Amino acid sequence: MDGPADTRMMGIVHDALRRDLARTRAALRGPVPEARRRALAAHVAWMMDFLHAHHEGEDAGLYPMVRAADPGAGPVLDAMAADHAAIDSAVEALRAAARWESSDAVCAAITALEDVLLPHLQREETEAMPLVSAAITHRQWHEWNQEHNIKPKSLPRLAEEGLWLMDGLDPARRAIVVAEVPWVPRTIVLHGFGPGYRRRAAARWAGTAIGATS
């Protein structure tokens, strides 16, 4: 726990966002049944809430801690904050479009979000995370994650996030997510909340060319 911060979870979070933005666009190709439309709208709204909270946790906890430990990281951290501000506008535009003006409007809003989000995710992984690992310990990373990403959330919300992050992951990356949760709540998440997550995922993706969830 006192070694360098292990930031691999950041890449897992980013990949889940990349994955489901692409999935949503794919699910909107051609006619969309009303039940799927409602399921996709709910999922897009949920993802936008998740993304906003994820960035709030970085802005309020992670990056100030890194800046204090390494003032030289300031320019990269300033760029992360500027990215977050630009992403917020695109998040709100997608949230509005997902109230279903049209499938074309939702796809256009996804593209607009990806235009600002995807370069940010890449810069965060290649530029910011190495600075994080060099500046803080894994204990500090864990404490930040608990304080900003775990404790404020209910068990059902944490379960949905965990199952979403693990959706389609290979065993090695799945183990990283699972290790964040103690054994008893982990069992509740996997076996108590898993069937509900799979039903909601099927409502979004079943019958498309996207593939099954896990």
Rosetta blueprint (number, residue, H / E / L):
1 M L
2 D L
3 G L
4 P E
5 A L
6 D L
7 T L
8 R H
9 M H
10 M H
11 G H
12 I H
13 V H
14 H H
15 D H
16 A H
17 L H
18 R H
19 R H
20 D H
21 L H
22 A H
23 R H
24 T H
25 R H
26 A H
27 A H
28 L L
29 R L
30 G L
31 P L
32 V L
33 P L
34 E H
35 A H
36 R H
37 R H
38 R H
39 A H
40 L H
41 A H
42 A H
43 H H
44 V H
45 A H
46 W H
47 M H
48 M H
49 D H
50 F H
51 L H
52 H H
53 A H
54 H H
55 H H
56 E H
57 G H
58 E H
59 D H
60 A H
61 G H
62 L H
63 Y H
64 P H
65 M H
66 V H
67 R H
68 A H
69 A H
70 D L
71 P H
72 G H
73 A H
74 G H
75 P H
76 V H
77 L H
78 D H
79 A H
80 M H
81 A H
82 A H
83 D H
84 H H
85 A H
86 A H
87 I H
88 D H
89 S H
90 A H
91 V H
92 E H
93 A H
94 L H
95 R H
96 A H
97 A H
98 A L
99 R L
100 W L
101 E L
102 S L
103 S H
104 D H
105 A H
106 V H
107 C H
108 A H
109 A H
110 I H
111 T H
112 A H
113 L H
114 E H
115 D H
116 V H
117 L H
118 L H
119 P H
120 H H
121 L H
122 Q H
123 R H
124 E H
125 E H
126 T H
127 E H
128 A H
129 M H
130 P H
131 L H
132 V H
133 S H
134 A H
135 A H
136 I L
137 T E
138 H H
139 R H
140 Q H
141 W H
142 H H
143 E H
144 W H
145 N H
146 Q H
147 E H
148 H H
149 N H
150 I H
151 K L
152 P L
153 K L
154 S L
155 L H
156 P H
157 R H
158 L H
159 A H
160 E H
161 E H
162 G H
163 L H
164 W H
165 L H
166 M H
167 D L
168 G L
169 L L
170 D L
171 P H
172 A H
173 R H
174 R H
175 A H
176 I H
177 V H
178 V H
179 A L
180 E L
181 V L
182 P L
183 W H
184 V H
185 P H
186 R H
187 T H
188 I H
189 V H
190 L H
191 H H
192 G H
193 F H
194 G H
195 P H
196 G H
197 Y H
198 R H
199 R H
200 R H
201 A H
202 A H
203 A H
204 R H
205 W H
206 A L
207 G L
208 T L
209 A L
210 I L
211 G L
212 A L
213 T L
214 S L
